[in-house]
Amino acid sequence: MTRSTPRRTVLAAAIAAAAATATPAFATPRADVSTAADDSSAATEEAPVDYHAWTGDSDLRCGDAHGTRAAEHPRPGLVIVHATGTTDYTDPHTKTTATWETATWTSPVHTPPHPASELVASWNADTPAGTWIQTEVSGTYTDGTATPWYVLGRWAAGDDDIRRTSVDDQSDGKSSIWTDTFSIDDTASGLRLASYRLRLTLYRKPGTRLTPTVWRIGAMASDIPDRFTVPASVPGEGRGVELPVPRFSQEIHKGQYPQYDNGGEAWCSPTSSAMVLQYWGRGPTAEQLAWVDAAYTDPQVDHAARYIYDYQYQGCGNWPFNAAYAATYRDMNAIITRLHTLNDVEKLIGAGIPVITSQSFLATELDGAGYGTSGHLMSIVGFTEDGDVIANDPASADDTAVRHVYKRSQFETIWLRTKRYNASGQVRSGSGGVCYLYWPLRPSTAQRRALAELGIR
């Protein structure tokens, strides 16, 4: 279904949404469910993850601004006040050269609680026609030397001004960028990333007052050890809860718009995300969907594939582009992070927040799937009374077949491991617990609490 790069699986995925507008109802955890013994502290120590974001007026007023400021309304975000320079950008995918005005914002230095072997940034922004943004990272290694400034993405919500793209061939001999992931080249050496800064460059057409608006910029820095297996967690507070997340199949989109990663067969993430965003009552309008063939079912999946597509990677598997697409819809937050166990997922499910997870496996490693994959997204929507995973798996024949129940121990392993064997016995990478989290700008008290317990705000 997808392709891989060293040290991580890059998923053939994108983000979609649906047109529903109602706030979803969700099941309430049973009063008699006893929470499992909390071993999350041990998991955190053994596989540290730090998600840190700058969001909101006070955060965005920090850092180093050159021509940008934090605008307060209607949602606090960074905007261009005045251009501080111009640049000629030749789009590598259209070969078109255009001049753009620029302004920048650089975050304060962030030092994670534990040094990191990988970092994935994500952002939430609005880029009206005639604007776009670039995100970069630079940091300091544990040996005291500095990284270069690495480009993590050139992004626009549309596809008329530039073609959104990752940037290949970035390395300093100590670390490299793999599509959307900063990665230490030789983790066995002990070298790690000790601290980092993120930089945003905002672009607009010269002579205009246009501006992008960036509401959230953050990164997940982690140091997940190489592991082929993980200990199974004990079912906890999410047991017996299932959220009413709509069910969409990617398979019904086979052959549609093959210019976006060969059509629906590779669209696991557009499909998963369409389900979750419709659950939240968000999605493209009928006018926005007018370009999709009217004969196609679930056109929001086609729409997502187009507007998440990474023209360098030539697929819909750029994780931050997925989150950025989701956040283009009304009052949505969307991030990329890692979780430690299914107990973390249970906290979110219990609060009404579905979780989109990344995993890879042989057909023999996940009973009931009926296929193997080098990288696939599906949405966890609940847990059975016994604690097994209820997943909306888009790799299903049609919408009615999307709901699956997978064994807890099997699912936890294929999702959390970083190493696996393929059908030929070769060692390949796993996601190490990567997930997409989407939630509304004004979450409920329970949702805010569940996110805060996982270090997310």
C-alpha positions in Angstrom: 0.0 0.0 0.0 2.8 2.4 0.7 6.6 2.9 0.5 9.2 3.1 3.2 12.3 5.2 3.9 15.1 4.5 6.4 14.2 4.6 10.1 10.5 5.2 9.5 7.6 4.2 7.3 6.3 7.1 5.2 2.6 6.4 4.7 0.7 6.7 1.5 -1.8 8.9 3.2 -3.7 12.2 3.1 -6.4 14.0 5.0 -10.0 14.5 4.1 -13.1 15.8 5.6 -16.9 15.7 5.3 -19.7 18.2 5.1 -21.6 17.3 8.3 -22.0 20.1 10.8 -23.3 18.6 14.0 -21.1 18.2 17.1 -20.7 14.4 17.5 -22.2 12.5 20.4 -19.9 9.9 22.0 -20.3 7.0 24.3 -19.7 7.5 28.0 -17.3 5.0 29.7 -19.0 2.6 32.0 -19.0 3.5 35.7 -17.9 0.0 36.6 -14.8 0.0 34.4 -11.7 -0.2 36.6 -8.7 1.6 35.2 -5.6 -0.5 34.6 -2.5 0.0 36.7 -0.8 3.0 35.2 2.5 1.9 33.7 2.8 5.0 31.4 5.6 6.5 33.5 7.8 3.5 32.7 6.8 3.6 29.0 7.7 7.3 28.9 11.1 6.7 30.4 11.9 3.9 28.1 10.6 5.6 24.9 10.5 9.4 25.6 8.2 11.6 23.5 7.8 15.3 23.8 5.3 17.3 21.8 5.7 21.0 22.1 3.8 23.7 20.4 3.6 27.5 20.1 0.0 28.4 19.8 -2.1 31.3 21.1 -1.3 34.9 21.5 1.3 34.8 24.3 3.3 31.9 22.7 3.4 33.6 19.3 4.5 36.9 20.7 7.7 35.1 21.9 10.5 34.3 19.5 12.2 36.4 16.9 9.8 38.2 14.5 11.0 39.9 11.3 8.0 41.4 9.6 5.5 39.2 11.4 3.3 39.7 14.4 0.7 37.8 16.4 -2.8 38.9 15.3 -5.5 38.3 17.9 -8.7 37.9 15.8 -10.6 35.8 15.0 -8.1 33.2 16.1 -4.6 34.2 17.3 -2.0 33.6 14.6 1.1 34.9 13.0 0.6 37.2 10.0 2.8 39.4 7.8 2.9 43.0 8.9 5.4 44.2 6.4 7.7 42.3 4.1 11.4 42.2 5.1 12.7 40.8 1.8 11.9 39.3 -1.5 12.9 36.0 -3.1 12.7 34.3 -6.4 11.4 30.8 -6.0 11.5 28.3 -8.9 8.9 25.6 -8.3 10.7 22.3 -9.0 7.5 20.7 -10.1 6.1 23.3 -12.4 9.5 24.9 -13.4 7.8 28.3 -12.9 9.9 31.1 -11.3 8.0 33.8 -9.3 9.0 36.6 -7.0 7.6 36.6 -3.4 7.7 38.9 -0.5 8.7 37.3 2.8 8.6 37.7 6.5 9.8 35.3 9.2 9.3 34.1 12.8 11.7 32.0 14.7 10.6 30.2 17.8 12.5 30.3 21.1 14.8 27.4 21.7 13.0 24.4 23.1 14.9 21.8 25.1 13.0 18.5 25.3 13.1 16.6 28.7 15.1 13.9 26.9 17.4 14.3 23.8 15.8 13.1 20.6 16.7 10.8 17.8 13.8 12.0 15.6 11.6 15.1 15.2 8.5 15.7 13.2 7.0 19.2 13.0 3.4 20.0 12.3 1.5 23.2 11.7 -2.0 24.6 11.4 -2.4 27.5 9.0 -4.5 29.4 6.5 -2.9 30.2 3.2 -5.2 32.3 0.9 -4.5 32.3 -2.8 -1.3 34.2 -3.4 0.4 33.0 -0.2 2.3 30.0 1.2 4.6 29.1 4.1 7.9 27.2 4.7 8.8 25.4 7.9 12.4 24.7 9.0 14.2 23.3 12.0 17.7 23.9 13.4 19.1 22.5 16.6 22.0 21.6 18.8 23.4 18.1 19.1 24.4 16.6 22.4 28.0 16.9 21.4 27.6 20.7 21.4 27.6 21.2 17.6 24.8 22.7 15.6 22.6 21.4 12.8 22.0 23.3 9.6 18.6 24.8 9.0 16.6 22.0 7.4 13.5 22.6 5.4 10.6 20.5 6.7 8.0 21.5 4.2 6.9 24.1 1.7 3.1 24.2 2.0 0.0 25.8 0.7 -3.6 24.7 1.2 -4.2 25.1 -2.6 -2.3 23.9 -5.6 -2.3 27.0 -7.8 0.5 29.2 -6.4 3.1 26.5 -5.6 3.1 22.7 -5.5 3.4 21.7 -1.8 6.6 19.7 -1.4 9.1 18.1 0.9 12.8 18.7 0.1 15.1 15.7 -0.4 18.9 15.4 0.0 19.3 17.3 3.2 22.0 16.0 5.5 25.1 17.2 7.4 26.6 13.7 8.0 25.1 13.5 11.5 21.4 13.8 10.7 19.1 13.8 7.7 15.6 14.7 6.6 13.5 11.8 5.4 10.6 13.4 3.6 9.1 15.0 6.8 11.2 13.6 9.6 14.5 14.8 11.1 16.5 11.7 12.0 19.9 11.1 13.6 21.9 9.0 11.1 23.6 6.7 13.6 21.7 6.3 16.8 24.1 3.7 18.1 26.7 6.4 18.4 24.7 8.0 21.2 24.4 11.3 19.4 21.0 13.0 19.9 19.3 16.3 19.3 19.5 18.2 22.5 17.4 21.3 21.6 15.8 22.9 18.6 14.1 26.0 17.1 11.5 26.1 14.4 11.4 28.9 11.8 8.5 30.0 9.7 8.8 32.0 6.5 5.6 33.5 5.3 5.3 34.3 1.5 2.9 36.6 -0.4 2.6 38.1 -3.9 4.6 41.4 -4.1 2.6 44.6 -3.7 -0.3 43.0 -2.0 -1.6 43.0 1.6 -2.2 39.3 1.5 -0.9 37.1 4.3 -0.9 33.5 5.5 -2.0 33.0 9.1 -0.2 30.4 11.2 -2.2 29.4 14.3 0.0 26.6 15.6 3.5 25.4 15.0 5.0 22.6 17.0 7.1 19.4 16.9 7.2 15.9 18.3 10.7 15.0 19.4 11.2 11.4 20.5 13.8 8.8 21.2 12.1 5.4 20.6 14.5 2.5 21.0 14.8 -0.1 18.3 12.3 -2.8 19.2 10.6 -5.7 17.4 8.0 -6.3 20.2 6.3 -4.3 23.0 4.7 -5.6 26.2 0.9 -5.7 25.9 -0.9 -3.1 28.1 -3.8 -4.1 30.4 -7.2 -2.9 29.2 -8.3 0.3 31.1 -10.7 3.2 31.0 -11.6 2.9 27.3 -13.0 -0.7 27.6 -16.5 -0.9 26.2 -16.5 2.5 24.5 -17.1 2.9 20.8 -17.4 6.3 19.1 -19.9 6.9 16.2 -17.2 7.6 13.6 -18.5 7.2 10.0 -17.1 4.4 7.8 -15.4 4.9 4.5 -13.5 2.5 2.3 -10.4 3.5 0.3 -11.0 0.5 -2.0 -14.0 2.0 -3.7 -11.7 4.8 -5.0 -9.4 2.6 -7.0 -8.6 4.2 -10.3 -9.8 7.6 -9.4 -7.4 10.5 -10.1 -4.3 8.4 -10.5 -2.1 11.5 -10.6 -2.4 11.6 -6.8 -0.5 8.5 -5.8 -2.2 6.0 -8.2 -5.7 6.6 -6.9 -7.7 5.2 -4.0 -5.7 2.0 -3.4 -3.0 4.1 -1.7 -5.4 6.5 0.0 -5.6 5.0 3.5 -5.0 8.4 5.2 -7.4 10.5 3.2 -10.0 7.9 3.9 -9.2 7.6 7.7 -9.2 11.3 8.0 -12.4 11.8 6.2 -14.1 9.6 8.7 -12.6 11.5 11.7 -13.3 14.9 10.3 -16.8 14.1 9.5 -17.2 12.8 13.0 -16.2 16.3 14.1 -18.7 17.9 11.7 -16.1 19.4 9.4 -15.4 19.0 5.7 -15.4 20.6 2.2 -18.4 22.4 0.8 -20.4 21.3 -2.2 -18.7 24.1 -4.1 -15.2 22.9 -3.1 -16.2 19.3 -4.2 -17.5 20.4 -7.6 -14.3 19.3 -9.3 -14.8 15.7 -8.3 -16.7 13.4 -10.7 -20.3 13.5 -9.4 -20.5 9.7 -9.9 -17.9 9.1 -7.2 -19.0 8.1 -3.7 -17.4 9.8 -0.7 -15.9 12.6 -2.8 -14.2 14.2 0.2 -11.6 11.4 0.0 -10.7 12.4 -3.5 -10.6 16.0 -2.4 -8.2 15.3 0.5 -5.9 13.2 -1.7 -5.5 16.2 -4.1 -4.9 18.8 -1.4 -2.5 16.7 0.7 -0.4 15.4 -2.1 3.4 15.9 -1.7 4.8 16.5 -5.2 8.3 15.5 -4.2 7.4 12.3 -2.4 4.8 11.7 -5.1 2.3 10.5 -2.6 -0.2 11.4 0.1 2.0 10.2 2.9 3.6 13.3 4.2 2.5 13.3 7.9 2.6 17.1 8.6 0.8 17.9 5.3 -2.0 15.6 6.5 -2.4 17.5 9.8 -2.1 20.9 8.0 -4.9 19.9 5.6 -7.2 18.8 8.5 -6.6 22.2 10.2 -7.8 24.1 7.2 -11.4 23.3 8.4 -13.2 25.5 10.8 -11.7 25.7 14.3 -9.7 22.5 14.1 -6.4 21.6 15.8 -4.4 18.8 14.1 -1.0 17.5 15.1 1.4 14.6 14.6 2.8 12.9 17.7 3.6 9.5 19.2 1.8 7.7 22.0 3.2 5.1 24.4 0.5 2.4 24.7 -3.1 1.7 23.9 -3.9 3.0 27.4 -3.1 6.5 26.0 -5.5 5.9 23.2 -8.1 4.7 25.7 -7.9 8.1 27.5 -8.7 9.9 24.2 -11.4 7.5 23.2 -13.0 7.8 26.6 -13.1 11.6 26.1 -14.6 11.3 22.6 -11.4 11.8 20.5 -10.7 9.2 17.8 -7.0 8.4 17.0 -5.6 7.7 13.5 -2.6 5.3 13.8 0.2 4.3 11.6 1.2 0.6 11.4 2.9 -2.0 9.2 2.6 -5.8 9.3 2.4 -9.1 7.6 -0.9 -10.7 7.0 -0.1 -13.3 9.6 0.5 -10.6 12.3 -3.0 -9.1 12.4 -5.8 -11.6 12.6 -8.8 -10.6 10.6 -7.1 -8.0 8.4 -6.6 -10.3 5.4 -3.6 -8.3 4.0 -0.1 -7.2 4.8 1.3 -3.7 4.3 4.5 -1.7 4.6 2.6 1.2 6.0 -1.1 1.9 6.6 -3.4 4.2 8.5 -6.6 3.3 10.2 -8.8 5.0 12.8 -9.2 3.6 16.3 -12.8 4.3 17.2 -13.2 2.3 20.4 -12.5 -0.8 22.4 -14.5 -4.0 23.1 -15.5 -5.1 26.6 -12.3 -7.2 26.6 -10.1 -4.3 25.5 -9.6 -5.3 21.9 -9.3 -2.6 19.3 -12.2 -1.4 17.3 -10.8 0.1 14.1 -12.3 1.7 11.1 -9.9 0.1 8.6 -10.2 1.8 5.1 -8.5 -1.3 3.5 -12.0 -2.9 3.2 -14.1 -3.9 0.3 -16.7 -1.2 0.8 -18.0 1.2 3.5 -20.1 -1.5 5.2 -17.1 -3.7 5.8 -14.9 -1.0 7.4 -15.5 -1.8 11.1 -13.0 -4.4 12.4 -12.1 -5.8 15.8 -8.4 -6.5 16.2 -6.6 -8.3 19.0 -5.2 -5.9 21.4 -1.7 -7.4 21.8 -1.3 -7.8 18.0 -2.4 -4.3 17.3 -0.2 -2.8 20.0 2.9 -4.5 18.6 2.4 -3.6 15.0 1.7 0.0 15.9 4.4 0.6 18.6 7.4 -1.3 17.2 10.2 0.4 15.3 11.6 -2.7 13.6 9.9 -5.6 11.9 10.6 -8.4 9.4 9.0 -8.3 5.9 7.9 -11.4 4.0 11.5 -11.9 2.8 12.9 -11.9 6.3 14.5 -8.5 5.8 14.5 -5.9 8.7 12.3 -2.9 7.9 11.0 0.0 9.9 7.9 0.6 11.9 6.2 3.8 13.0 7.0 3.6 16.7 3.5 4.7 17.8 2.9 7.6 15.3 -0.6 9.0 15.3 -2.7 11.9 14.0 -4.8 13.7 16.5 -7.6 16.1 15.4 -9.8 17.9 17.9 -11.8 21.2 18.0 -10.4 24.5 19.0 -12.8 24.5 22.0 -12.7 21.0 23.3 -14.9 19.8 26.2 -13.4 19.7 29.7 -12.9 16.0 29.4 -11.2 16.3 26.1 -8.9 19.0 27.3 -8.0 16.9 30.3 -7.3 13.8 28.3 -5.0 15.8 25.9 -3.2 17.5 28.8 -2.5 14.1 30.4 -0.6 13.2 27.2 1.3 16.5 27.2 -0.8 18.1 24.4 -2.5 21.5 24.5 
